[in-house]
Amino acid sequence: MNYYVVKNNQRINLLDIPTIDFEILRAHLVATNLRVVAFFGADWGSDVKLFVALADDEKGEILLSSALINKSIKEYESITKDNHQYHMFEREFYEQFGIKPLNHPWLKPVRKNQDDYEFFEMEGEEVHQVAVGPIHAGVIEPGHFRFMCQGEKVYNLEIMLGYQHRGCEDLLVKKPSNQLAESICGDSLIAYNMAYSQIMEQLSGTEITTKAKLIRRIALEMERIAIHIGDMGAICGDIAYLMGKEVYAVTRTLVINTMLEISGSRFGKGLITVGGVNFDIDKKLSDKIIDVLSGVKKTVKQMTQAALISSTVRSRLEKTGVISKETATELALVGMIARSCGIEIDSRFDFCDEFYKDFEKKSFKATNDAYSRFKIRYKEIKESISFVKKLIKKLDEVRDENIIVSTKKLIPNSFALSIVEGWRGEIIHIATTNEQGELSRYKIKDSSFNNWYGLSMAVRNNGISDFPLCNKGFDLSYCGFDL
Amino acid sequence: MNISNAFLILLNLFILLIAPFFVLGIIKKTKAFWGGRKGVSIFQPVYDVVKLFKKDRVISSSTSWIFNLAPVVIFITTLFAGLFAPMVFGYSIINIEAAFIIFSYILGFGKFFALISAMDTASSFEGMGTSREACFTTIVEPAFFIILGSVVALSNDFTFAGLTKIISNFGTYGVLVAIMASFALLIMLLVECSRVPVDDPTTHLELTMIHEVMILDNSGVDLALITWASGMKMVILMSLIANIILPYGLELKILLPLFLGILLILAFAIGTIEAAIARLRMSHVFEFVFIMSSFALVVVSLIAVKLYGV
């Protein structure tokens, strides 16, 4: 057996993961068409242990495998050159452990050593470079964008990140806490905190109450609703469609203010904790949530219909930043962006838990452009609102349960993996414990890790003035990538 | 008609220098109104410029004297061009024949300085903005000349004030020409003053900007002068439209409210356009600017029919 098959949120013994010869593993990874969700190293005495997790979205299974690479070995034959979805993963592995993937086509820094970054350059009479960032106008996180253009047309975009690298993975190993987990990526903090809490609960064998699980999922869907509405407003703002910008902004406030009533924080900080949740949703508050969301649904529907019949809005959105399904598959794009390109992956349904299995995964008519990215948000807002309503109905059945249970000590030599579908897409947390029952490795993968390269591909052959619109449609995380 | 020239000169200068702030303020207020917001006070543009005058200038080390000089040149040329343009009462402060040619080349001179000053900063953003601005100006200019040239040919009055006589002297033809010319000038105003759907004056996205990106490096007094000058340019173009629409020979006490009313309506219209529609894609802006050219061609053919028969 080359793989150990697990479900989402399932603790296993670390030693159950098969360790196979690297060459065999490489041959498998090149040949398989399964999606890679994790590819990372861990210190293993005199070796580096390379863990690989592949996702089988159809069966809802995760395949785990590993290989030992001796620290004296400084290079190996790159997987990326045969299977492109390993591109970022191998770059990250090289940066963290110094083992070089030979013949990697694009081996550049990921988060560190930005001074050594060599940009792709073109030469020609009308070719010009535009360097944007890392400091941007407006409230944007730091990141450097280098465009190679001819006139107004973008030939290539290179994105250099890492300005917010804080070493979150190591910090979590040293001093794991919910506060740290929710500070990694501020706009998906519920999803991050939920993934972290699930990991810690699995590693300690804690089973939380149904009520806590329901409240977590309500919060997760509300985060999705709020951010999606905000993004739709921001897309309208980018194309100077004032009406949309204002209406969506007002509507988003209604959602986050409801979050404030639940947890005392408009973004839900401090709501989720290891062992459950800190705040209850009582009957009165549930009615209020349903009431607010019904209003939100109505407003969003009216505004979106108005925006999409406006010819100027459609003219800006349609055929802008097209990314074909083939490219999206090759780059292994995930989450909402993948869905807007016609790849139906959604870890809420693919790695289904007891709460989402009643819901039907609805397909989306993708057009692969900025219009598609606008419209999928509308679709997901509508769906999330109906999810919240159904989850609240289930909450009525378990009113008497506790919201929090006490946690136990971590179980030694364990491995746990948790996939949470944040509003951007899957957020993957993986943790291992050592023999003393302490965390020994913590790995995080945000969906932006896959999708940033998709943005580069989307702006190719588009006007440079359409870049902000593409960027807003993707709305990727800088800090979630930088960690 | 017993008003002295001195009074008209002062009135026109006053409108030229002060109205820009209120026009900008009204546009902002209109946008806020359609967006369901309270919005900033209509005096905000005044406060902004006063604030900028109090601030220091920050000058990039890669610039030369051109960058230092350009804001002053832009302000002076705009003001000077304003002296040729007819304002209240169809009265131009400097009223000479073929003034519209001098007018547009003075403005062109100012724009030339704006362009080279932006290039002077050696910023890739400003280079892009410059190329866009230069491109749109090139399309606007011939259309402007066609309109103004044919209108003065019709009125046989080669001063700029000839604009005012179209409706009163040429009946139905005059009305048609006036409508077409006003629409063409409105488009010119949207392009030249960088309003939606050509440009978005409120955006923070450097890559999409046209006019705003050219003045990214300007600060303090320089920025105040440029902001003021672009407001003046808007008022000048609005007053051209007002002069085409307003009938000739009204008394000042009727004319002045009408004139200011037209400025107000135009500002409201611009604000409403900005609130209602999205910006055009950069490659479609050319098509939009060419609408002005087609209006100009309609004007020229109407006038050719009038002058030479079918």
Chai-1 contact restraints between the chains, C-beta under 6 A:
chainA,res_idxA,chainB,res_idxB,connection_type,confidence,min_distance_angstrom,max_distance_angstrom,comment,restraint_id
A,V130,B,S124,contact,1.0,0.0,6.0,A-B,restraint_1
A,A137,B,H204,contact,1.0,0.0,6.0,A-B,restraint_2
A,G138,B,H204,contact,1.0,0.0,6.0,A-B,restraint_3
A,I239,B,A278,contact,1.0,0.0,6.0,A-B,restraint_4
A,I239,B,R279,contact,1.0,0.0,6.0,A-B,restraint_5
A,A240,B,V196,contact,1.0,0.0,6.0,A-B,restraint_6
A,A240,B,D200,contact,1.0,0.0,6.0,A-B,restraint_7
A,A240,B,A278,contact,1.0,0.0,6.0,A-B,restraint_8
A,A240,B,R279,contact,1.0,0.0,6.0,A-B,restraint_9
A,Y241,B,A278,contact,1.0,0.0,6.0,A-B,restraint_10
A,L242,B,G35,contact,1.0,0.0,6.0,A-B,restraint_11
A,L242,B,A275,contact,1.0,0.0,6.0,A-B,restraint_12
A,E246,B,G35,contact,1.0,0.0,6.0,A-B,restraint_13
A,E246,B,G36,contact,1.0,0.0,6.0,A-B,restraint_14
A,T312,B,I277,contact,1.0,0.0,6.0,A-B,restraint_15
A,T312,B,A278,contact,1.0,0.0,6.0,A-B,restraint_16
A,V313,B,A278,contact,1.0,0.0,6.0,A-B,restraint_17
A,R316,B,A278,contact,1.0,0.0,6.0,A-B,restraint_18
A,R316,B,R281,contact,1.0,0.0,6.0,A-B,restraint_19
A,G463,B,M282,contact,1.0,0.0,6.0,A-B,restraint_20
A,I464,B,L207,contact,1.0,0.0,6.0,A-B,restraint_21
A,S465,B,L207,contact,1.0,0.0,6.0,A-B,restraint_22
A,S465,B,T208,contact,1.0,0.0,6.0,A-B,restraint_23
A,S465,B,M282,contact,1.0,0.0,6.0,A-B,restraint_24
A,F467,B,L207,contact,1.0,0.0,6.0,A-B,restraint_25
A,P468,B,L205,contact,1.0,0.0,6.0,A-B,restraint_26
A,P468,B,L207,contact,1.0,0.0,6.0,A-B,restraint_27
A,P468,B,T208,contact,1.0,0.0,6.0,A-B,restraint_28
